Structures are given as structure tokens and as C-alpha cells.
Amino acid sequence: MRYDDSSPAPESHDSISPDQRWYARRSTLAVAVAVLAPTVLAGWVLTQTLTGTEGQRPGPAPHPASHAAAADAKSSASPGAQAGASASASASASGPAAAPAPAKGPLTGKTVVIDPGHNTGNFQHTDEIDRQVDIGTNRKECDTTGTTTNSGYMEAEFSMDVSRRLRTILEGRGLKVVLTHEAGTARPWGPCIDERARIGNEARADAVVSVHADGVSQGNRGYHVILPAKVKAGGADTAAIVGPSRQLGERIGSNFSRTTGSAPANYLGSGTGLVVRDDLGGLNLSTRPKVFIECGNMRDSKDAAQLTSPEWRQKAAQGIADGIVGFLGG
């Protein structure tokens, strides 16, 4: 029951003055508070004791401890924890940890030069490509048009396509790859054979491969790899590259055969797929291990069917790449 000015007082209080009634109510309230306060406090203490920190409801984050408190906490930590904290603090102060350096392998820092045989623009620049250049043993035309299939697919198209595929594969293995020329660039013809050799030399290439396809009569099939002969004349001196070039050629030949399913040429090389020549300026003038690969015969209908197939050209690029990587120790 409420006791306030709007409620009638009990009959037993009719004889009490207003001041006495107020004093009585105040005394009664004081007694009630005095009785209840210890009970409430005891209940709160009991709740905190039973629940502990895990029973607390989420609340605002505590204020940071003072430097003195932090020092006390650090001094009570184990030596291992102190070391970890110090390392963490050092890392935070110096910024994010540096990313680990990429792992180095046998191909790291090596360069391969790929020489796509001929140029699709050579047919329109016959005067320029007929110019004679010195190849050491004699003089030859700057470049030639290359051959075609009977349907008109150019050797220059084939060699550029395979060279680009080859570059993609080799770069995927971490090698630096340089092409002696690119289709669709400002170079409408060439480069000349002496310049092709010079590009490989100046790049200090670890391996150079010139990509071609042959153009002999129907029935002559298969691939062959052309190796440099030992020559020393004029600006040509291949003594230092004959051995490593043979190793490069053997690697390429075996991998090319396995990947493409092609057999060594049946019209030269005595079935080995290897031929040595001293009349090619690209080989005579090279100071880096270098070979040519004739991937097949464009004038044979069966070989032509392979050479014009994008799927087969991918296999050709893979076989050549595997040979180069094997030669370089990858």
C-alpha cells in the first residue's frame, strides 16, 4: 500500500499531527534502508565470486595499463615470452616483415634467344634481302623468303608461331627470352643472318635456337637439327661452341621426337636427326651455343598436315623447350 499525500492515512494515525506523521514515515524508511543495504551488498559480492571473469558480460575494453604496470607484467613473464614480445615489438617498430626472396634454381639468370626463321614480309622486299653479307667462310644473301606448303602456308608464319609458343613456355620456367624479331613490328623484312647472330651474341645467350621448316619434295619427311661445324675464317670462329651446340642439339632432337611423335628425317642425317653444316651465317657467326631445327618438310602432305595444326605446333614448342631446359640443367 502506498503512503503519500493522495492516500488516506490509517485510522490509528488520526490522532497524530502532520509533523509527527512525517517523522514517523521518515524513521520507518530509514530503518528499511538500513536493513536492506547489507543484504543487497552481500548478494552482489556473492554473484561476482561465483561468476568470475568468464561469467562477465562483454563491456567496454579496459583502459591501457600504466607504464609501471606494463613493466611489472613483463618482469613476471617467462624468458621465452619476453623474447617473443621483444621480437614482436621490434617487428612492429620496423614495419611489416619483408617477403622472402624467391627461390633460386638452375635457370635463374639464364637467357635464351629464339630466332624465328625468315619474315613474312621478305616476299615484298626481295631487293633488300638479296644484299650480300659476310658469314666468315664466304658471302651470302642477307635472308631468304623461306618455303611454303602447297596450300601457301608460309614457313615464316610457322616459325613465328612456334617461336612465340616457345617463348611462353620458357618464360614460364623463369628464363629470360629474346626473339630476334617480332611479326607486326616496324621491321617489315629480315633481319639479315649476320644481325640474327649478333643479337644472340650481344644478349650473351646461354642457348640460341633458330626455328625453321624444310621445303624438299613429297615423300621426304621428319625433323632434323643443324649443328655448327668447326670453322675459323674472317669473323667466324666456332671452336668454343661446337661441343655445347651439339649437346643442345641432341637434347632438342630427342625431346622433340618424343613430344611430337616425329621421326628423324629420312632424307639426310643417316637417321640421327643431326646434320653438321659450315655454310649458315647464323651458325658461323655465333659465339653462343646455337642450333637450327627444321621441324618437318612443308612440301610433304603428311608433314604439312602436322605443321599447319596449332595443336601440333604447341607440341613442337614444348619439345624444343624441354630440350633447351634440359641443356641448361633445369
Secondary structure as UniProt FT lines:
FT   TURN            5..6
FT   HELIX           11..13
FT   TURN            14..15
FT   HELIX           18..51
FT   HELIX           53..55
FT   HELIX           67..76
FT   HELIX           79..94
FT   TURN            106..109
FT   STRAND          111..116
FT   HELIX           120..124
FT   HELIX           126..129
FT   STRAND          132..134
FT   STRAND          139..141
FT   TURN            150..151
FT   HELIX           155..172
FT   TURN            173..174
FT   STRAND          176..179
FT   TURN            183..184
FT   HELIX           193..202
FT   TURN            203..204
FT   STRAND          207..214
FT   TURN            218..219
FT   STRAND          223..228
FT   STRAND          232..233
FT   TURN            234..235
FT   STRAND          236..237
FT   TURN            239..241
FT   HELIX           242..260
FT   HELIX           269..271
FT   STRAND          274..277
FT   HELIX           281..284
FT   STRAND          290..297
FT   TURN            298..299
FT   HELIX           301..307
FT   HELIX           310..327
FT   TURN            328..329
//
